[in-house]
């Protein structure tokens, strides 16, 4: 019924509702995570008319999320 294949996605939620869900081909590294924050995450904030200066951003402490380039 299930195979050994997996799918990797990134998503978020706001106080209004769930944000967009993005399929990630391959793995997630600091460079791709930075692109997601710079482009996709900002699109979500714009969609919900949220100002990035007025939000609380939380994430776990995975090494790619806290890389010096982020």
N, C-alpha and C positions, 0 to 999 in steps of 0.2 A: 504494500500500500504506500509506504513512504520510502523515498530513496535516501542515499547518503548525501545528497546535494543540499545546500543551504542557500539562503538569500540574506543579504545584509541591507538594512535600511537605516536611514536617519530620519528622525522626526522630532517634533516638539509640541508643547501645548501652551496655551495662554489662559488667562483668567476668563476668556470669552469662549474658547473651544479648542479643539485639537487643530494644530497647524498642519501644514502639508507633509506628506511622507515621500521620501526620496529613496529610490533604489540605488544602491552603490555596487557597481561592478568591480570585482576584485576586492581589495582590502582598503581600509581607511588608514591614511597616514596623516601627519601634521599638515602637509601641504593641501591635501584634499579637504581636511577639516577646516582649514583657514578659508578656502574657497567657499565652502558651505556657509560659514558665518558671514563672509563678505557679500555673498550674492543671495543665496536661498533664504537664509535667516532674515536678512534685511527685507526681502520680498514679503515674508510673512508679517513682519512688523508693519510694513506699508499697507498690506491688505487689511489689517485690523486697525489701521490708523493709530499705531503706537509709536511713541518717540523712544529711540534707543536710550536716551538719557533718563527715562522714567520707568525703566523695567528692572527687575531683579533677575539676573541670569545665573542659573545653577547648572552644574554638571558634575560628573564624578571626576576623580583625579587620575584617570588613565593618562599614561605618559604622552600620548599624542595630543591630548586636550590641554596639557600644561607646558607644552614645548615652548622654548624661548621665543619662537617666531609667532606664536599666537597672541 
